[in-house]
C-alpha cells in the first residue's frame, strides 16, 4: 500500500527513480574518480574546477551554466570569463549531492532513492536549478519524487526524515521535515488492518510469509498488527524530528496511552539505563536484526527493520548536553493525561533531570506529573540521590515536594464537580481500593518505607524526618507499624539524641495504632523514652480489655441462639483446634503484657518511694545548714526581750495592787464618815 518499489501515482512513471536529461552539450561516458577528484570521461578538457569540501570536480562551464542560476550569478558578479576555479563549501548535501547534480547537468542518469533525495533537493535549491533556466530542471523533478513517491511510503518517509538531520536549515525551509512528519503521523494513525507491508517489530516465533506473498495477497485476517508497530522505526529519529512526529500524531488524535508508550520506547533507546526492560528489549531487537540481515531468506522480520533499523551497527552514544536536550524535549511532549506514562518512568526521568541540571521549570512540571500518580511509585525509584550540595545522601526535599503535589492533586480531585456528583461512588472506590483514601494509604506505606530507608543516614535532621512523617493526614494510616519501624531505625542511627528530641520524634506516632507485635517490641525497646513505653503498654491494655469485653458480649449473644452450649467445657469441645490454640496463645500474650505492666508499676512505685526519701533527707540537711552565729544571737536577744517584758509586767502588776489596797483603805473611812 505504501511501498515505493512499485508505485506509480497519477500516471507519472518515474522509471524507478532514475532521472535523465535529454539535453546536454558534452558527450560523456560518465564520471571517473581518481583519488579525491572527479573527472568527466570525455575528450574535451575541463575548464572549471569546483571544490566541495575536500573533493575536487573537474567540469565544464557550459553544462553547469545552462542549469544552475547560482553559478551563473557568481560568474556574472566576478566578471571574469576566464575564471576556472570555484569553491562551494556551504553546499547542503556535500560532495555526494553535488556529484548527482553535476551528473544531471551532463545528462547522465541519476538514481533517486530515499537516502539521497533530501540532499539532492537541498543542493538543487542551493544551485538554483529552477524552471526559468530549463524546463524539467532538477528542483522540479526532485520535488515531484518527494511528493509522489517518498511521502506515499512509510519506509521512504522515515529514511528521508532521518537523512534531514544533516541538512538543517535547508530541509526545514523547504518543508521536507514537516511533510515527512505529517506523512508518518498519518500512516501511524491509520487503521493497521489495511497495511500490506511488513511492519517493524519483535520477531515472531512462527515463520512468516515471504515479501512477495505478503505484497500480493490481501491483508491477513489471522495475523493481527499490534498497535505499537511504528515504535521501532520512529525511535531512530533525532529528538527534534521525533518531537515533530509526536506533535503531528497528537493532532491526528491518537490515544494518549500509545503516545506515552512511544515516548518511553524512545527514551529506552537514547537514554541508556533509564529503563532496563526497554534496553534489554532493544538489545534483543538489534541482535535479531543482525541475524536477520545475515540470513534474510530463512527468517522474515519486516522490510522496514531491514532497511531502517538494521543500518545501525552500534547503539547511539549520547553526550550529556544531548541527553539534557532529549530529556527536556521528552518532558515537553508527554501527554497531560494521567497514566499516559508510568510513574516509574517519570521518577527515573526526574532522577536524570536532576543529575543533568535540566531547566527548573521543566523539573517542576515533571514533579507535578509524578504527584498526579504518586501512589504508583515504588521505593527503589523513590531513592533519588541528592545531586546538589545537600548534606543528606538522598533528596528528601524532593520527596517532600512530590508528596505535597500529591496532596494538592487529591484535594483538587475531591473538590471537583465530577467527584461530588455521585455520592455513592466514594464508598464503591473504597471497597475496590481505588478511592482517594486508598491512594493515601498506599502513599503512607510508601512514605513509611522511605523513612525507614533514609533514617539510616546520620546527616538526616530530625526536623526533615518529622515534617515528612507528619505531611499525611492521620486518616492515611490505619496502622503505625511502618512509622514505628522508621522511628526505631532513626533512633538506632542517631544514638546521641537528647530525651527531649526522642520525645519529639515519638510524638509523630500514635501508640493506639500499633499492632500487638509492635507493642511487644516497643515494650522492650530501650531506645524509646519511658513515657512512650508506658503509653504503649496502657494502650495495649485498653485494647485487650476492649477485646475481652467484645468477646464476652459475642459469647453472651451466641448463647441466646445456641442453647445447647451449656458450659465452657462444651464450648471448647465445639471449637476447632486451631481456634483453641490461637486463643491459648492470645491468653499467654495477655498474661505476659499484664506481668510486664505490673513490673513497670512496681518499679514506678519503688522509684517514687526513693524519691520521697531523698527529698526528706535533703530537707533535713538544708535545715541543719541554716543554723549559725547570727541565729543564736537573735535567739539570745529574743530571750532577753521576753525577760524584760515579764519584769515590766510584774512591776506594773505590783503597782496596780498597791493602788488597789490604798483605795480599799480609803473607802471604809468614807463609809464610816457616812454612817457617823
C-alpha positions as CSV (number, residue, x, y, z in Angstrom):
1,X,0.0,0.0,0.0
2,X,2.8,2.4,1.0
3,X,5.7,0.6,-0.7
4,X,7.7,2.8,-3.0
5,X,9.1,0.0,-5.1
6,X,6.1,-0.4,-7.4
7,X,4.4,3.0,-7.0
8,X,3.2,5.0,-10.0
9,X,1.0,7.8,-8.9
10,X,-1.3,9.8,-11.2
11,X,0.0,8.2,-14.3
12,X,3.5,9.6,-13.7
13,X,6.2,6.9,-14.1
14,X,9.5,7.9,-12.6
15,X,11.4,5.0,-14.1
16,X,12.1,3.5,-10.6
17,X,13.6,6.8,-9.5
18,X,16.0,7.3,-12.5
19,X,16.5,10.9,-13.7
20,X,18.0,11.7,-17.0
21,X,18.3,14.9,-19.1
22,X,17.6,14.8,-22.8
23,X,19.6,18.0,-23.4
24,X,23.3,18.0,-22.9
25,X,26.1,19.5,-25.0
26,X,29.0,17.5,-23.7
27,X,29.0,13.8,-24.7
28,X,30.4,11.7,-21.9
29,X,30.5,8.2,-20.7
30,X,30.3,9.1,-17.1
31,X,32.4,10.4,-14.2
32,X,35.7,8.9,-13.1
33,X,37.0,9.1,-9.5
34,X,40.8,9.4,-9.2
35,X,41.9,9.8,-5.6
36,X,39.7,12.6,-4.2
37,X,38.9,14.2,-7.6
38,X,36.2,13.5,-10.1
39,X,36.8,13.8,-13.8
40,X,34.4,13.7,-16.8
41,X,35.1,10.9,-19.1
42,X,35.3,13.0,-22.3
43,X,37.9,14.2,-24.8
44,X,37.1,17.8,-24.1
45,X,39.4,19.2,-21.4
46,X,37.7,20.7,-18.4
47,X,37.7,24.4,-17.9
48,X,36.2,24.7,-14.4
49,X,37.4,23.3,-11.1
50,X,34.7,23.2,-8.4
51,X,35.8,22.4,-4.8
52,X,33.1,21.0,-2.5
53,X,34.7,20.2,0.9
54,X,37.8,18.0,0.3
55,X,36.6,16.8,-3.1
56,X,37.5,18.5,-6.5
57,X,35.3,18.3,-9.6
58,X,37.0,18.9,-12.9
59,X,34.0,20.0,-15.0
60,X,32.9,22.2,-17.9
61,X,31.3,25.6,-17.6
62,X,28.5,25.3,-20.2
63,X,26.6,22.3,-18.7
64,X,26.6,24.0,-15.3
65,X,25.7,27.5,-16.5
66,X,22.8,26.2,-18.5
67,X,21.1,24.7,-15.4
68,X,22.5,26.4,-12.3
69,X,21.4,30.0,-11.6
70,X,23.9,30.3,-8.7
71,X,26.9,29.5,-10.9
72,X,25.6,32.0,-13.5
73,X,25.3,34.7,-10.8
74,X,28.8,34.0,-9.4
75,X,30.3,34.2,-12.8
76,X,28.5,37.4,-13.6
77,X,29.4,39.1,-10.3
78,X,33.1,38.3,-10.7
79,X,33.0,39.5,-14.3
80,X,35.9,37.1,-15.0
81,X,35.2,35.0,-18.1
82,X,38.5,33.2,-17.6
83,X,37.6,32.1,-14.0
84,X,38.5,28.4,-13.8
85,X,38.1,27.7,-10.0
86,X,35.1,27.9,-7.7
87,X,34.5,26.8,-4.1
88,X,31.1,25.7,-2.8
89,X,31.9,24.7,0.8
90,X,28.5,25.5,2.2
91,X,26.6,23.4,-0.3
92,X,24.0,21.2,1.5
93,X,24.4,17.5,1.0
94,X,28.2,17.8,0.5
95,X,30.2,16.2,-2.4
96,X,27.6,13.4,-2.8
97,X,24.8,15.7,-3.6
98,X,26.9,17.9,-5.9
99,X,28.1,14.8,-7.8
100,X,24.4,13.8,-8.5
101,X,23.6,17.4,-9.5
102,X,26.6,17.6,-11.8
103,X,25.7,14.3,-13.5
104,X,22.2,15.6,-14.0
105,X,23.7,18.7,-15.7
106,X,25.6,16.4,-18.1
107,X,22.6,14.3,-18.8
108,X,23.8,11.2,-17.0
109,X,21.1,9.0,-15.5
110,X,20.8,9.6,-11.7
111,X,19.2,7.0,-9.5
112,X,17.0,8.7,-7.0
113,X,16.5,6.9,-3.7
114,X,15.1,7.8,-0.3
115,X,18.6,8.1,1.0
116,X,19.8,10.8,-1.4
117,X,16.6,12.6,-2.4
118,X,16.7,15.1,0.5
119,X,20.3,16.1,0.0
120,X,19.8,16.4,-3.8
121,X,16.7,18.5,-3.3
122,X,18.5,20.9,-1.0
123,X,21.5,21.0,-3.4
124,X,19.2,21.9,-6.3
125,X,17.7,24.7,-4.3
126,X,21.2,25.9,-3.3
127,X,22.3,25.8,-7.0
128,X,19.1,27.5,-8.1
129,X,18.3,24.9,-10.7
130,X,14.8,26.3,-11.5
131,X,12.4,26.1,-14.4
132,X,13.5,29.5,-15.5
133,X,16.7,28.1,-16.9
134,X,15.3,24.9,-18.4
135,X,12.0,23.1,-18.2
136,X,12.2,19.9,-16.1
137,X,15.1,21.1,-14.1
138,X,16.4,19.4,-11.0
139,X,14.2,21.2,-8.5
140,X,11.0,20.2,-10.3
141,X,12.0,16.6,-10.6
142,X,13.3,16.1,-7.0
143,X,10.1,17.8,-5.7
144,X,7.9,15.5,-7.7
145,X,9.8,12.5,-6.5
146,X,9.3,13.7,-2.9
147,X,5.7,14.4,-3.3
148,X,4.5,11.4,-5.3
149,X,6.9,8.6,-4.2
150,X,8.5,9.4,-0.8
151,X,5.5,10.8,1.0
152,X,3.3,7.9,0.0
153,X,5.7,5.3,1.5
154,X,6.2,4.7,5.2
155,X,9.7,3.4,4.7
156,X,10.8,6.2,2.5
157,X,9.3,8.9,4.8
158,X,11.3,7.5,7.7
159,X,14.6,7.3,5.7
160,X,14.2,10.8,4.3
161,X,13.4,12.3,7.7
162,X,16.4,10.6,9.1
163,X,18.7,12.0,6.3
164,X,17.4,15.5,7.0
165,X,19.4,15.6,10.2
166,X,22.5,16.8,8.3
167,X,20.6,19.3,6.1
168,X,19.5,22.0,8.6
169,X,18.2,24.6,8.0
170,X,17.6,23.8,4.3
171,X,15.4,20.8,5.0
172,X,13.3,22.9,7.4
173,X,13.0,25.8,5.0
174,X,12.0,23.5,2.1
175,X,9.3,21.9,4.4
176,X,10.8,18.5,3.9
177,X,10.7,17.8,7.7
178,X,7.2,19.0,8.1
179,X,5.8,17.0,5.2
180,X,7.6,13.8,6.2
181,X,6.5,14.2,9.8
182,X,2.8,14.6,8.8
183,X,3.1,11.6,6.4
184,X,4.5,9.4,9.2
185,X,1.8,10.7,11.6
186,X,-1.0,9.9,9.1
187,X,0.2,6.4,8.5
188,X,0.8,5.7,12.2
189,X,-2.7,6.8,13.0
190,X,-4.2,4.8,10.1
191,X,-6.0,1.5,10.6
192,X,-3.3,-1.1,10.8
193,X,-5.6,-3.7,9.2
194,X,-5.1,-2.1,5.8
195,X,-1.3,-2.3,5.9
196,X,0.0,-4.8,3.4
197,X,3.7,-4.4,4.0
198,X,5.7,-5.9,6.9
199,X,6.0,-3.6,9.8
200,X,8.9,-3.4,12.2
201,X,8.5,-5.2,15.4
202,X,9.7,-8.1,17.6
203,X,10.5,-11.3,15.8
204,X,7.7,-13.8,15.6
205,X,8.1,-17.3,16.8
206,X,6.4,-18.8,13.8
207,X,7.8,-18.4,10.3
208,X,6.3,-15.5,8.4
209,X,5.4,-15.4,4.7
210,X,7.8,-14.0,2.2
211,X,7.7,-10.4,0.9
212,X,6.2,-11.3,-2.4
213,X,3.4,-13.4,-0.8
214,X,2.7,-10.6,1.6
215,X,2.7,-8.0,-1.1
216,X,0.4,-9.8,-3.5
217,X,-2.1,-11.2,-1.1
218,X,-4.8,-9.3,0.7
219,X,-4.4,-8.3,4.3
220,X,-4.1,-11.3,6.5
221,X,-7.0,-11.9,8.9
222,X,-5.1,-14.3,11.2
223,X,-2.1,-12.1,11.6
224,X,-3.1,-9.1,13.8
225,X,-0.9,-6.0,13.6
226,X,-0.1,-4.7,17.1
227,X,-0.8,-1.0,17.9
228,X,2.9,-0.3,18.6
229,X,4.2,-1.5,15.2
230,X,5.5,2.0,14.4
231,X,7.6,2.5,17.7
232,X,10.8,0.9,16.4
233,X,11.1,3.0,13.2
234,X,10.2,6.3,14.8
235,X,12.7,5.7,17.7
236,X,15.7,6.0,15.3
237,X,14.9,9.7,14.6
238,X,16.7,12.5,16.2
239,X,14.9,14.1,19.1
240,X,13.8,17.3,17.3
241,X,12.3,15.2,14.4
242,X,10.8,12.8,16.9
243,X,9.1,15.7,18.6
244,X,7.7,16.9,15.3
245,X,6.3,13.4,14.6
246,X,4.8,13.0,18.0
247,X,3.2,16.5,17.8
248,X,1.7,15.6,14.4
249,X,0.4,12.3,15.9
250,X,-1.2,14.2,18.7
251,X,-3.0,16.5,16.3
252,X,-4.3,13.4,14.4
253,X,-6.0,12.2,17.7
254,X,-4.1,9.1,18.7
255,X,-4.7,7.6,22.1
256,X,-2.5,9.1,24.8
257,X,-1.5,5.7,26.1
258,X,0.1,4.8,22.8
259,X,1.9,8.2,22.6
260,X,3.2,7.7,26.1
261,X,4.4,4.2,25.3
262,X,6.2,5.5,22.2
263,X,8.0,8.2,24.3
264,X,9.1,5.5,26.8
265,X,10.3,3.3,24.0
266,X,12.3,6.3,22.5
267,X,13.8,7.0,26.0
268,X,14.9,3.4,26.4
269,X,17.0,3.6,23.2
270,X,18.5,7.1,23.6
271,X,19.0,7.2,27.4
272,X,20.8,4.0,28.4
273,X,20.0,2.7,31.8
274,X,16.8,4.7,32.2
275,X,14.5,1.7,31.5
276,X,16.2,-1.6,32.0
277,X,13.5,-3.6,30.3
278,X,13.5,-1.3,27.4
279,X,17.2,-1.5,26.9
280,X,17.0,-5.3,27.1
281,X,14.3,-5.3,24.5
282,X,16.3,-3.0,22.3
283,X,19.3,-5.3,22.5
284,X,17.2,-8.3,21.7
285,X,15.8,-6.4,18.7
286,X,19.3,-5.4,17.5
287,X,20.6,-9.0,17.8
288,X,17.6,-10.2,15.8
289,X,18.1,-7.6,13.1
290,X,21.7,-8.7,12.7
291,X,20.8,-12.3,12.4
292,X,18.0,-11.3,10.0
293,X,20.3,-9.4,7.8
294,X,22.7,-12.3,7.5
295,X,20.0,-14.8,6.7
296,X,17.1,-12.9,5.2
297,X,15.9,-15.8,3.2
298,X,15.1,-18.1,6.1
299,X,13.5,-15.6,8.5
300,X,11.5,-12.5,7.9
301,X,11.1,-9.6,10.3
302,X,9.7,-6.8,8.1
303,X,11.2,-4.8,5.4
304,X,11.3,-1.6,7.5
305,X,13.6,-3.1,10.1
306,X,15.9,-4.4,7.5
307,X,16.3,-1.1,5.8
308,X,15.8,1.4,8.6
309,X,16.6,0.0,12.0
310,X,19.1,-2.5,10.7
311,X,21.5,0.2,9.4
312,X,22.8,0.9,13.0
313,X,25.7,-1.2,13.8
314,X,26.2,0.3,17.3
315,X,23.8,1.9,19.8
316,X,23.8,5.7,19.8
317,X,26.3,7.3,22.1
318,X,24.7,10.5,23.6
319,X,26.7,13.1,25.4
320,X,25.5,14.9,28.5
321,X,24.4,18.0,26.5
322,X,22.4,15.9,24.1
323,X,20.9,13.9,26.9
324,X,19.8,17.2,28.6
325,X,18.1,18.2,25.3
326,X,16.5,14.8,24.9
327,X,15.0,14.9,28.5
328,X,13.8,18.5,28.1
329,X,12.1,17.6,24.8
330,X,10.5,14.4,26.2
331,X,9.1,16.3,29.2
332,X,7.5,18.8,26.9
333,X,5.7,16.3,24.8
334,X,4.4,13.9,27.5
335,X,0.6,13.8,27.2
336,X,-1.1,15.7,30.1
337,X,-3.5,12.9,30.9
338,X,-2.8,10.8,33.9
339,X,-1.3,7.3,33.4
340,X,-0.1,8.2,29.9
341,X,3.3,7.0,31.1
342,X,4.2,5.0,34.2
343,X,5.2,6.7,37.4
344,X,8.4,4.6,37.5
345,X,9.4,6.2,34.1
346,X,8.7,9.7,35.4
347,X,10.7,9.1,38.5
348,X,13.7,7.8,36.6
349,X,13.4,10.7,34.2
350,X,13.3,13.0,37.2
351,X,16.5,11.4,38.6
352,X,18.4,12.0,35.3
353,X,16.9,15.5,35.0
354,X,18.3,16.5,38.4
355,X,21.6,14.9,37.6
356,X,22.0,16.8,34.3
357,X,20.7,20.2,35.7
358,X,17.6,20.4,33.5
359,X,15.7,23.7,33.4
360,X,13.9,24.3,36.7
361,X,10.6,25.0,35.1
362,X,10.6,21.6,33.4
363,X,11.7,19.9,36.6
364,X,8.8,21.4,38.4
365,X,6.4,20.3,35.7
366,X,7.8,16.8,35.9
367,X,7.4,16.8,39.7
368,X,3.7,17.7,39.3
369,X,3.3,14.9,36.9
370,X,4.8,12.5,39.4
371,X,2.5,13.9,42.1
372,X,-0.5,13.0,39.9
373,X,0.2,9.3,40.2
374,X,2.4,9.2,43.2
375,X,0.6,6.2,44.6
376,X,2.1,4.1,41.8
377,X,5.6,4.8,42.8
378,X,8.0,2.2,44.3
379,X,10.7,2.6,46.9
380,X,13.5,1.8,44.5
381,X,12.5,4.6,42.2
382,X,12.0,7.0,45.0
383,X,15.5,6.7,46.4
384,X,16.9,9.5,44.3
385,X,20.4,10.7,45.4
386,X,20.9,14.3,46.3
387,X,22.9,15.8,43.4
388,X,23.1,19.3,44.9
389,X,25.2,20.5,47.8
390,X,22.8,19.0,50.4
391,X,24.2,17.1,53.3
392,X,21.8,14.2,53.1
393,X,22.5,11.2,51.0
394,X,19.0,11.1,49.4
395,X,17.0,14.0,48.2
396,X,14.4,14.1,51.0
397,X,13.3,17.6,50.0
398,X,12.3,16.3,46.5
399,X,10.1,13.6,48.1
400,X,8.6,16.2,50.3
401,X,7.6,18.2,47.2
402,X,6.3,15.2,45.4
403,X,4.1,14.4,48.5
404,X,2.8,18.0,48.5
405,X,1.9,17.8,44.8
406,X,0.1,14.5,45.5
407,X,-2.0,16.0,48.4
408,X,-2.9,19.1,46.3
409,X,-4.0,16.8,43.4
410,X,-6.0,14.7,45.7
411,X,-7.7,17.8,47.2
412,X,-8.4,19.0,43.7
413,X,-10.0,15.7,42.6
414,X,-12.2,15.6,45.8
415,X,-13.4,19.1,45.3
416,X,-14.1,18.7,41.5
417,X,-17.8,18.5,40.4
418,X,-17.3,15.1,38.9
419,X,-16.4,13.7,42.3
420,X,-19.2,15.4,44.1
421,X,-22.0,14.4,41.7
422,X,-22.0,10.8,42.7
423,X,-22.4,10.3,46.4
424,X,-22.2,6.5,46.3
425,X,-19.0,6.4,44.2
426,X,-16.8,7.2,47.1
427,X,-17.9,4.1,49.0
428,X,-17.5,1.9,45.9
429,X,-14.0,3.2,45.4
430,X,-13.1,2.4,49.0
431,X,-14.5,-1.1,48.6
432,X,-12.4,-1.6,45.4
433,X,-9.4,0.1,46.9
434,X,-9.3,2.8,44.2
435,X,-10.6,5.8,46.1
436,X,-8.7,8.8,47.4
437,X,-8.3,7.2,50.9
438,X,-6.9,4.0,49.3
439,X,-4.4,6.1,47.4
440,X,-3.4,7.9,50.5
441,X,-3.0,4.6,52.4
442,X,-0.7,3.3,49.7
443,X,1.3,6.6,49.8
444,X,1.5,6.3,53.6
445,X,3.0,2.9,53.3
446,X,5.4,4.1,50.7
447,X,6.5,7.1,52.8
448,X,7.0,4.9,55.9
449,X,9.2,2.6,53.9
450,X,11.1,5.6,52.5
451,X,11.6,7.0,56.0
452,X,12.9,3.6,57.2
453,X,15.4,3.6,54.4
454,X,16.7,7.2,54.7
455,X,16.7,7.2,58.5
456,X,20.0,5.3,58.4
457,X,21.6,8.5,57.1
458,X,23.3,10.2,60.0
459,X,23.0,13.5,58.2
460,X,19.2,13.5,58.1
461,X,17.9,16.1,60.5
462,X,15.1,15.4,63.0
463,X,13.1,18.3,61.5
464,X,13.1,16.8,58.0
465,X,12.1,13.4,59.3
466,X,9.3,14.8,61.4
467,X,7.9,17.1,58.6
468,X,7.9,14.2,56.1
469,X,6.2,11.9,58.6
470,X,3.5,14.4,59.5
471,X,2.8,15.5,56.0
472,X,0.0,13.0,55.5
473,X,-3.3,13.3,57.5
474,X,-4.0,10.9,60.3
475,X,-6.6,9.1,58.3
476,X,-4.0,7.9,55.8
477,X,-2.5,5.4,58.4
478,X,-4.7,2.7,59.9
479,X,-1.6,1.0,61.4
480,X,1.6,2.9,62.5
481,X,3.8,-0.2,62.5
482,X,5.8,1.2,59.5
483,X,6.2,4.5,61.2
484,X,7.4,2.9,64.4
485,X,9.9,0.9,62.4
486,X,11.2,4.1,60.8
487,X,11.4,5.8,64.2
488,X,13.3,2.9,65.7
489,X,15.7,2.9,62.8
490,X,16.3,6.6,63.2
491,X,16.9,6.2,67.0
492,X,19.4,3.4,66.2
493,X,21.3,5.5,63.7
494,X,21.2,8.6,65.9
495,X,22.2,7.5,69.5
496,X,23.2,11.0,70.6
497,X,19.6,12.4,70.6
498,X,18.6,14.0,73.8
499,X,15.5,13.0,75.8
500,X,13.5,15.9,74.5
501,X,14.4,15.1,70.9
502,X,13.4,11.5,71.4
503,X,10.1,12.5,72.8
504,X,9.6,14.9,69.9
505,X,10.4,12.2,67.5
506,X,8.0,9.7,69.0
507,X,5.2,12.3,69.0
508,X,4.6,11.6,65.3
509,X,3.5,8.1,66.2
510,X,0.1,7.1,67.6
511,X,0.6,4.3,70.1
512,X,-3.0,3.3,69.8
513,X,-2.4,2.3,66.1
514,X,0.4,-0.2,66.8
515,X,-0.2,-3.9,66.4
516,X,0.4,-6.5,69.1
517,X,3.8,-7.4,67.7
518,X,4.9,-3.7,67.5
519,X,3.7,-3.2,71.1
520,X,5.7,-6.2,72.3
521,X,8.8,-4.8,70.6
522,X,8.2,-1.3,71.9
523,X,7.8,-2.5,75.5
524,X,11.3,-4.0,75.4
525,X,12.9,-1.2,73.3
526,X,15.4,0.6,75.5
527,X,15.8,3.4,72.9
528,X,12.3,4.7,73.5
529,X,11.5,7.1,76.3
530,X,9.9,5.6,79.4
531,X,6.8,7.7,78.9
532,X,6.3,6.3,75.4
533,X,6.7,2.7,76.7
534,X,4.1,3.4,79.4
535,X,1.7,4.8,76.7
536,X,2.2,1.7,74.6
537,X,1.5,-0.6,77.4
538,X,-1.5,1.3,78.5
539,X,-3.0,1.4,75.0
540,X,-2.4,-2.3,74.7
541,X,-4.1,-3.0,78.0
542,X,-7.1,-0.9,76.8
543,X,-7.1,-2.9,73.5
544,X,-7.1,-6.2,75.4
545,X,-9.8,-5.1,77.7
546,X,-12.0,-4.0,74.8
547,X,-11.3,-7.2,73.0
548,X,-12.2,-9.3,76.1
549,X,-15.4,-7.2,76.6
550,X,-16.3,-7.6,72.9
551,X,-15.7,-11.4,73.0
552,X,-17.8,-11.7,76.2
553,X,-20.6,-9.8,74.5
554,X,-20.4,-12.1,71.5
555,X,-20.4,-15.1,73.7
556,X,-23.5,-13.8,75.5
557,X,-25.2,-13.1,72.2
558,X,-24.3,-16.5,70.8
559,X,-25.6,-18.2,73.9
560,X,-29.1,-16.9,73.2
561,X,-29.1,-18.5,69.8
562,X,-27.3,-21.7,70.9
563,X,-29.0,-23.1,74.0
564,X,-27.2,-26.4,73.5
565,X,-23.8,-24.9,74.6
566,X,-24.2,-25.0,78.4
567,X,-20.8,-24.7,79.9
568,X,-17.2,-23.7,78.9
569,X,-16.1,-27.3,78.5
570,X,-18.8,-28.0,75.9
571,X,-18.0,-24.7,74.2
572,X,-14.3,-25.7,73.9
573,X,-15.2,-29.1,72.6
574,X,-17.3,-27.5,69.8
575,X,-14.5,-25.1,68.9
576,X,-11.9,-26.1,66.2
577,X,-8.4,-26.9,67.5
578,X,-6.8,-24.0,65.6
579,X,-9.1,-21.5,67.3
580,X,-8.3,-23.1,70.7
581,X,-4.6,-22.8,70.1
582,X,-4.9,-19.2,68.9
583,X,-6.9,-18.3,72.0
584,X,-4.4,-20.0,74.2
585,X,-1.6,-18.0,72.6
586,X,-3.6,-14.8,72.9
587,X,-4.2,-15.5,76.6
588,X,-0.5,-16.1,77.1
589,X,0.3,-12.8,75.4
590,X,-2.2,-11.1,77.6
591,X,-0.7,-12.5,80.8
592,X,2.7,-11.5,79.6
593,X,1.6,-8.0,79.0
594,X,-0.1,-7.8,82.4
595,X,3.0,-9.1,84.1
596,X,5.2,-6.5,82.4
597,X,2.7,-3.8,83.2
598,X,2.7,-4.8,86.9
599,X,6.5,-4.9,86.8
600,X,6.6,-1.3,85.4
601,X,4.1,-0.2,88.1
602,X,6.2,-1.7,90.8
603,X,9.4,-0.1,89.5
604,X,7.5,3.2,89.3
605,X,6.3,2.9,93.0
606,X,9.8,2.0,94.1
607,X,11.3,5.0,92.3
608,X,8.6,7.2,93.9
609,X,9.5,6.0,97.4
610,X,13.2,6.5,96.8
611,X,12.4,10.0,95.6
612,X,10.4,10.8,98.7
613,X,13.2,9.5,101.0
614,X,15.7,11.6,99.1
615,X,13.5,14.7,99.4
616,X,13.2,14.3,103.2
617,X,16.9,13.8,103.7
618,X,17.5,16.9,101.6
619,X,15.1,19.0,103.6
620,X,16.7,17.8,106.9
621,X,20.2,18.6,105.7
622,X,19.2,22.0,104.5
623,X,17.6,22.8,107.9
624,X,20.9,21.9,109.7
625,X,23.0,24.1,107.5
626,X,20.8,27.1,108.2
627,X,21.9,27.2,112.0
628,X,24.7,29.9,112.5
629,X,26.0,32.6,115.0
630,X,23.6,35.2,113.8
631,X,20.6,32.9,114.5
632,X,21.9,32.1,118.1
633,X,22.4,35.9,118.7
634,X,19.0,36.6,117.6
635,X,17.7,33.8,119.9
636,X,19.5,35.3,122.9
637,X,18.2,38.8,122.1
638,X,14.7,37.4,121.8
639,X,15.0,35.7,125.3
640,X,16.3,38.9,126.8
641,X,13.4,40.8,125.4
642,X,11.0,38.3,126.8
643,X,12.6,38.5,130.3
644,X,12.4,42.3,130.3
645,X,8.8,42.2,129.2
646,X,8.0,39.8,132.1
647,X,9.7,42.0,134.6
648,X,7.9,45.1,133.4
649,X,4.6,43.3,133.6
650,X,5.4,42.2,137.2
651,X,6.3,45.8,138.2
652,X,3.1,47.1,136.6
653,X,1.1,44.4,138.4
654,X,2.7,45.4,141.8
655,X,1.9,49.0,141.3
656,X,-1.7,48.2,140.5
657,X,-2.0,46.0,143.6
658,X,-0.7,48.8,145.8
659,X,-3.1,51.3,144.3
660,X,-5.9,48.9,144.9
661,X,-5.0,48.3,148.5
662,X,-4.8,52.0,149.1
663,X,-8.2,52.5,147.6
664,X,-9.6,49.8,149.8
665,X,-8.2,51.5,152.9
666,X,-9.8,54.9,151.9
667,X,-13.2,53.5,151.1
668,X,-14.2,52.3,154.6
669,X,-13.2,55.7,156.0
670,X,-15.7,57.3,153.8
671,X,-18.3,54.7,154.8
672,X,-17.6,55.3,158.4
673,X,-17.9,59.0,157.9
674,X,-21.2,58.5,156.1
675,X,-22.5,56.4,159.0
676,X,-21.4,58.8,161.6
